[in-house]
């Protein structure tokens, strides 16, 4: 009886804590986000306006036609570097400043739905966290291969071929079938330290940001998982396909039901994969999504919906009293990767030693993607900044200017 009463008391305390937390903070309902004048919040309006003018002035100089921008960048010159997913011409510089829960500044068109590039990685890692929270994955430290079934690609063109000519070909593939890949844990994939070997959706691992002598790209010795960090979108797509097989349903559906609907996001966002990233799963044709837009595809989303996700991570996964992502997972996401200390779980960039954004607290972090797209999250200042299509080298200065406008 004492144990039962203790459990009831513990549940009561937790619920009371989250209810009190929710009462302390404003959470925007679906379809609206309350705005306040800077001076209402003790913010210096002149300095804030200067920061917004700076964000507009320092818009990315890359072509707004993202296909052209791709081919004019290093990505377009990579082996197999052609896009295989949808793209959309981007909008002008846009953004939001959320202080103590309220919109105190905005620029451009924050309702416009654009690609967010690798900010999608933070969304992807969240789907892994939800699986851990709900017991579908026992621990992120687990090896991945015991959770995997053979992958059945959707290849309708094979219905027209002579099967006798292909009798020695496999009809399925195994993401973790090699000796090296069987050593990989979920944590390795989340931290981009897996050195996964192989090819997925026509993109070999070695073709993404290739380094060193091209003669050794295919034959080099593999690093032990966990020992070397390498930002690699093929391996990100491996994680997306692996977690799809754990959930056994499309990740956009998981995201909508488990996160976006609960935080009042709009119905306008879309998360896509590639023209060839379809598999047959439980008799259904399902697209495996991309964790970025390196080769097109990825997450199309507005600045307002980006801000809602950033605000959720600011509040440690809690939204108006409901724990959507566990505090434990948010904490792990913000834990430095030993071999790359400015990186947590993808795509949480950390401000360790204030190297990334010198003016910001060391505890600040940001979800980052090309473009540049950034969702800056600052617990100490109760601040979320969404900035879209700013020059990458100017993002730290923008944060500095906004911080200087806040009450001391």
HUDA-V384916 format. One record per residue. N is the residue number from 1. RES is the residue in one small letter. NEAR is the number of other C-alpha atoms within 10 Angstrom. D_FIRST is the distance of its C-alpha to the first C-alpha in whole Angstrom. Layout:
n=N res=RES near=NEAR d_first=D_FIRST
n=N res=RES near=NEAR d_first=D_FIRST
This chain:
n=1 res=x near=6 d_first=0
n=2 res=x near=7 d_first=4
n=3 res=x near=8 d_first=5
n=4 res=x near=9 d_first=5
n=5 res=x near=10 d_first=6
n=6 res=x near=11 d_first=9
n=7 res=x near=12 d_first=10
n=8 res=x near=11 d_first=11
n=9 res=x near=12 d_first=12
n=10 res=x near=12 d_first=14
n=11 res=x near=12 d_first=16
n=12 res=x near=11 d_first=17
n=13 res=x near=12 d_first=18
n=14 res=x near=11 d_first=20
n=15 res=x near=15 d_first=21
n=16 res=x near=13 d_first=22
n=17 res=x near=13 d_first=24
n=18 res=x near=17 d_first=26
n=19 res=x near=14 d_first=27
n=20 res=x near=13 d_first=28
n=21 res=x near=16 d_first=30
n=22 res=x near=17 d_first=32
n=23 res=x near=12 d_first=33
n=24 res=x near=10 d_first=35
n=25 res=x near=15 d_first=37
n=26 res=x near=15 d_first=39
n=27 res=x near=21 d_first=39
n=28 res=x near=19 d_first=42
n=29 res=x near=13 d_first=41
n=30 res=x near=12 d_first=43
n=31 res=x near=10 d_first=47
n=32 res=x near=11 d_first=47
n=33 res=x near=16 d_first=47
n=34 res=x near=13 d_first=47
n=35 res=x near=14 d_first=50
n=36 res=x near=15 d_first=51
n=37 res=x near=13 d_first=54
n=38 res=x near=21 d_first=54
n=39 res=x near=13 d_first=55
n=40 res=x near=10 d_first=52
n=41 res=x near=15 d_first=50
n=42 res=x near=12 d_first=52
n=43 res=x near=20 d_first=54
n=44 res=x near=16 d_first=57
n=45 res=x near=18 d_first=59
n=46 res=x near=12 d_first=62
n=47 res=x near=17 d_first=60
n=48 res=x near=22 d_first=58
n=49 res=x near=18 d_first=61
n=50 res=x near=15 d_first=63
n=51 res=x near=22 d_first=60
n=52 res=x near=24 d_first=60
n=53 res=x near=13 d_first=64
n=54 res=x near=17 d_first=63
n=55 res=x near=26 d_first=61
n=56 res=x near=20 d_first=63
n=57 res=x near=12 d_first=66
n=58 res=x near=18 d_first=65
n=59 res=x near=20 d_first=64
n=60 res=x near=19 d_first=64
n=61 res=x near=11 d_first=68
n=62 res=x near=16 d_first=67
n=63 res=x near=13 d_first=68
n=64 res=x near=16 d_first=66
n=65 res=x near=13 d_first=67
n=66 res=x near=17 d_first=64
n=67 res=x near=18 d_first=66
n=68 res=x near=13 d_first=69
n=69 res=x near=17 d_first=67
n=70 res=x near=21 d_first=65
n=71 res=x near=15 d_first=68
n=72 res=x near=13 d_first=70
n=73 res=x near=11 d_first=67
n=74 res=x near=11 d_first=66
n=75 res=x near=19 d_first=64
n=76 res=x near=18 d_first=67
n=77 res=x near=13 d_first=68
n=78 res=x near=15 d_first=66
n=79 res=x near=14 d_first=66
n=80 res=x near=15 d_first=65
n=81 res=x near=19 d_first=64
n=82 res=x near=17 d_first=65
n=83 res=x near=19 d_first=63
n=84 res=x near=20 d_first=61
n=85 res=x near=19 d_first=59
n=86 res=x near=17 d_first=59
n=87 res=x near=18 d_first=60
n=88 res=x near=15 d_first=61
n=89 res=x near=14 d_first=64
n=90 res=x near=18 d_first=62
n=91 res=x near=17 d_first=62
n=92 res=x near=18 d_first=63
n=93 res=x near=23 d_first=61
n=94 res=x near=24 d_first=58
n=95 res=x near=30 d_first=55
n=96 res=x near=24 d_first=52
n=97 res=x near=23 d_first=51
n=98 res=x near=25 d_first=47
n=99 res=x near=21 d_first=47
n=100 res=x near=17 d_first=43
n=101 res=x near=21 d_first=43
n=102 res=x near=21 d_first=46
n=103 res=x near=20 d_first=49
n=104 res=x near=21 d_first=52
n=105 res=x near=21 d_first=54
n=106 res=x near=19 d_first=56
n=107 res=x near=18 d_first=59
n=108 res=x near=17 d_first=60
n=109 res=x near=16 d_first=58
n=110 res=x near=24 d_first=55
n=111 res=x near=15 d_first=54
n=112 res=x near=18 d_first=56
n=113 res=x near=20 d_first=55
n=114 res=x near=20 d_first=56
n=115 res=x near=32 d_first=55
n=116 res=x near=28 d_first=53
n=117 res=x near=25 d_first=54
n=118 res=x near=28 d_first=51
n=119 res=x near=27 d_first=49
n=120 res=x near=27 d_first=48
n=121 res=x near=29 d_first=46
n=122 res=x near=24 d_first=43
n=123 res=x near=23 d_first=43
n=124 res=x near=27 d_first=43
n=125 res=x near=26 d_first=40
n=126 res=x near=21 d_first=38
n=127 res=x near=23 d_first=38
n=128 res=x near=25 d_first=37
n=129 res=x near=24 d_first=34
n=130 res=x near=21 d_first=33
n=131 res=x near=19 d_first=33
n=132 res=x near=16 d_first=31
n=133 res=x near=18 d_first=28
n=134 res=x near=11 d_first=28
n=135 res=x near=10 d_first=28
n=136 res=x near=15 d_first=31
n=137 res=x near=20 d_first=32
n=138 res=x near=11 d_first=30
n=139 res=x near=15 d_first=32
n=140 res=x near=19 d_first=35
n=141 res=x near=12 d_first=36
n=142 res=x near=16 d_first=36
n=143 res=x near=17 d_first=40
n=144 res=x near=23 d_first=41
n=145 res=x near=18 d_first=43
n=146 res=x near=9 d_first=40
n=147 res=x near=13 d_first=39
n=148 res=x near=17 d_first=42
n=149 res=x near=15 d_first=44
n=150 res=x near=13 d_first=48
n=151 res=x near=17 d_first=49
n=152 res=x near=17 d_first=52
n=153 res=x near=19 d_first=54
n=154 res=x near=19 d_first=55
n=155 res=x near=13 d_first=59
n=156 res=x near=7 d_first=61
n=157 res=x near=7 d_first=64
n=158 res=x near=11 d_first=64
n=159 res=x near=8 d_first=64
n=160 res=x near=7 d_first=68
n=161 res=x near=9 d_first=68
n=162 res=x near=9 d_first=70
n=163 res=x near=11 d_first=67
n=164 res=x near=7 d_first=69
n=165 res=x near=8 d_first=70
n=166 res=x near=11 d_first=67
n=167 res=x near=9 d_first=65
n=168 res=x near=8 d_first=64
n=169 res=x near=8 d_first=62
n=170 res=x near=8 d_first=59
n=171 res=x near=14 d_first=57
n=172 res=x near=12 d_first=54
n=173 res=x near=12 d_first=53
n=174 res=x near=12 d_first=50
n=175 res=x near=22 d_first=49
n=176 res=x near=23 d_first=48
n=177 res=x near=14 d_first=50
n=178 res=x near=12 d_first=52
n=179 res=x near=8 d_first=51
n=180 res=x near=16 d_first=51
n=181 res=x near=21 d_first=49
n=182 res=x near=16 d_first=47
n=183 res=x near=18 d_first=46
n=184 res=x near=23 d_first=45
n=185 res=x near=20 d_first=41
n=186 res=x near=22 d_first=40
n=187 res=x near=22 d_first=40
n=188 res=x near=26 d_first=44
n=189 res=x near=25 d_first=44
n=190 res=x near=24 d_first=43
n=191 res=x near=27 d_first=44
n=192 res=x near=28 d_first=48
n=193 res=x near=26 d_first=48
n=194 res=x near=27 d_first=48
n=195 res=x near=25 d_first=52
n=196 res=x near=28 d_first=51
n=197 res=x near=19 d_first=55
n=198 res=x near=19 d_first=56
n=199 res=x near=15 d_first=57
n=200 res=x near=16 d_first=55
n=201 res=x near=17 d_first=57
n=202 res=x near=13 d_first=60
n=203 res=x near=20 d_first=59
n=204 res=x near=17 d_first=59
n=205 res=x near=20 d_first=57
n=206 res=x near=22 d_first=60
n=207 res=x near=20 d_first=62
n=208 res=x near=20 d_first=60
n=209 res=x near=16 d_first=61
n=210 res=x near=13 d_first=63
n=211 res=x near=10 d_first=64
n=212 res=x near=7 d_first=66
n=213 res=x near=8 d_first=69
n=214 res=x near=11 d_first=69
n=215 res=x near=8 d_first=70
n=216 res=x near=11 d_first=67
n=217 res=x near=14 d_first=64
n=218 res=x near=13 d_first=64
n=219 res=x near=8 d_first=64
n=220 res=x near=10 d_first=62
n=221 res=x near=8 d_first=60
n=222 res=x near=13 d_first=56
n=223 res=x near=14 d_first=54
n=224 res=x near=15 d_first=51
n=225 res=x near=21 d_first=48
n=226 res=x near=20 d_first=46
n=227 res=x near=13 d_first=50
n=228 res=x near=17 d_first=52
n=229 res=x near=19 d_first=51
n=230 res=x near=15 d_first=53
n=231 res=x near=14 d_first=53
n=232 res=x near=20 d_first=54
n=233 res=x near=24 d_first=53
n=234 res=x near=27 d_first=54
n=235 res=x near=27 d_first=51
n=236 res=x near=24 d_first=49
n=237 res=x near=24 d_first=50
n=238 res=x near=22 d_first=48
n=239 res=x near=25 d_first=45
n=240 res=x near=23 d_first=45
n=241 res=x near=25 d_first=46
n=242 res=x near=23 d_first=43
n=243 res=x near=26 d_first=41
n=244 res=x near=23 d_first=42
n=245 res=x near=20 d_first=42
n=246 res=x near=15 d_first=38
n=247 res=x near=16 d_first=38
n=248 res=x near=13 d_first=40
n=249 res=x near=17 d_first=41
n=250 res=x near=19 d_first=44
n=251 res=x near=24 d_first=43
n=252 res=x near=22 d_first=44
n=253 res=x near=12 d_first=42
n=254 res=x near=17 d_first=39
n=255 res=x near=18 d_first=40
n=256 res=x near=16 d_first=40
n=257 res=x near=11 d_first=37
n=258 res=x near=15 d_first=35
n=259 res=x near=22 d_first=37
n=260 res=x near=20 d_first=40
n=261 res=x near=13 d_first=39
n=262 res=x near=16 d_first=36
n=263 res=x near=23 d_first=38
n=264 res=x near=18 d_first=41
n=265 res=x near=24 d_first=43
n=266 res=x near=17 d_first=47
n=267 res=x near=12 d_first=48
n=268 res=x near=12 d_first=51
n=269 res=x near=19 d_first=49
n=270 res=x near=15 d_first=50
n=271 res=x near=22 d_first=49
n=272 res=x near=22 d_first=52
n=273 res=x near=25 d_first=53
n=274 res=x near=20 d_first=56
n=275 res=x near=14 d_first=59
n=276 res=x near=16 d_first=58
n=277 res=x near=22 d_first=54
n=278 res=x near=20 d_first=53
n=279 res=x near=19 d_first=51
n=280 res=x near=14 d_first=50
n=281 res=x near=18 d_first=46
n=282 res=x near=11 d_first=45
n=283 res=x near=7 d_first=48
n=284 res=x near=11 d_first=49
n=285 res=x near=14 d_first=51
n=286 res=x near=19 d_first=49
n=287 res=x near=24 d_first=50
n=288 res=x near=27 d_first=49
n=289 res=x near=25 d_first=49
n=290 res=x near=31 d_first=51
n=291 res=x near=32 d_first=49
n=292 res=x near=29 d_first=52
n=293 res=x near=28 d_first=55
n=294 res=x near=24 d_first=57
n=295 res=x near=25 d_first=59
n=296 res=x near=24 d_first=58
n=297 res=x near=26 d_first=55
n=298 res=x near=27 d_first=52
n=299 res=x near=27 d_first=50
n=300 res=x near=21 d_first=52
n=301 res=x near=23 d_first=51
n=302 res=x near=23 d_first=52
n=303 res=x near=27 d_first=51
n=304 res=x near=22 d_first=49
n=305 res=x near=22 d_first=46
n=306 res=x near=26 d_first=47
n=307 res=x near=25 d_first=46
n=308 res=x near=25 d_first=43
n=309 res=x near=23 d_first=42
n=310 res=x near=26 d_first=43
n=311 res=x near=29 d_first=41
n=312 res=x near=22 d_first=38
n=313 res=x near=25 d_first=38
n=314 res=x near=23 d_first=39
n=315 res=x near=20 d_first=35
n=316 res=x near=19 d_first=34
n=317 res=x near=23 d_first=33
n=318 res=x near=20 d_first=31
n=319 res=x near=26 d_first=33
n=320 res=x near=23 d_first=33
n=321 res=x near=18 d_first=29
n=322 res=x near=14 d_first=29
n=323 res=x near=15 d_first=28
n=324 res=x near=20 d_first=31
n=325 res=x near=21 d_first=32
n=326 res=x near=17 d_first=29
n=327 res=x near=16 d_first=30
n=328 res=x near=13 d_first=30
n=329 res=x near=21 d_first=32
n=330 res=x near=21 d_first=34
n=331 res=x near=14 d_first=34
n=332 res=x near=16 d_first=35
n=333 res=x near=25 d_first=38
n=334 res=x near=23 d_first=39
n=335 res=x near=17 d_first=39
n=336 res=x near=19 d_first=43
n=337 res=x near=22 d_first=44
n=338 res=x near=15 d_first=45
n=339 res=x near=14 d_first=49
n=340 res=x near=16 d_first=49
n=341 res=x near=14 d_first=47
n=342 res=x near=20 d_first=48
n=343 res=x near=24 d_first=46
n=344 res=x near=23 d_first=43
n=345 res=x near=28 d_first=42
n=346 res=x near=26 d_first=44
n=347 res=x near=27 d_first=46
n=348 res=x near=26 d_first=44
n=349 res=x near=23 d_first=47
n=350 res=x near=27 d_first=46
n=351 res=x near=23 d_first=48
n=352 res=x near=18 d_first=48
n=353 res=x near=13 d_first=50
n=354 res=x near=15 d_first=51
n=355 res=x near=12 d_first=54
n=356 res=x near=18 d_first=53
n=357 res=x near=21 d_first=53
n=358 res=x near=15 d_first=55
n=359 res=x near=17 d_first=54
n=360 res=x near=19 d_first=50
n=361 res=x near=16 d_first=47
n=362 res=x near=17 d_first=46
n=363 res=x near=15 d_first=43
n=364 res=x near=23 d_first=45
n=365 res=x near=27 d_first=45
n=366 res=x near=26 d_first=47
n=367 res=x near=25 d_first=47
n=368 res=x near=24 d_first=50
n=369 res=x near=24 d_first=53
n=370 res=x near=19 d_first=57
n=371 res=x near=25 d_first=59
n=372 res=x near=22 d_first=57
n=373 res=x near=27 d_first=54
n=374 res=x near=27 d_first=51
n=375 res=x near=27 d_first=48
n=376 res=x near=24 d_first=48
n=377 res=x near=26 d_first=44
n=378 res=x near=22 d_first=44
n=379 res=x near=17 d_first=41
n=380 res=x near=12 d_first=42
n=381 res=x near=15 d_first=45
n=382 res=x near=14 d_first=43
n=383 res=x near=22 d_first=45
n=384 res=x near=28 d_first=46
n=385 res=x near=27 d_first=50
n=386 res=x near=25 d_first=51
n=387 res=x near=31 d_first=54
n=388 res=x near=33 d_first=56
n=389 res=x near=27 d_first=59
n=390 res=x near=27 d_first=60
n=391 res=x near=19 d_first=62
n=392 res=x near=17 d_first=60
n=393 res=x near=10 d_first=61
n=394 res=x near=15 d_first=61
n=395 res=x near=22 d_first=57
n=396 res=x near=14 d_first=56
n=397 res=x near=16 d_first=59
n=398 res=x near=24 d_first=58
n=399 res=x near=19 d_first=54
n=400 res=x near=15 d_first=56
n=401 res=x near=18 d_first=58
n=402 res=x near=21 d_first=55
n=403 res=x near=19 d_first=53
n=404 res=x near=16 d_first=56
n=405 res=x near=19 d_first=56
n=406 res=x near=19 d_first=52
n=407 res=x near=11 d_first=52
n=408 res=x near=7 d_first=52
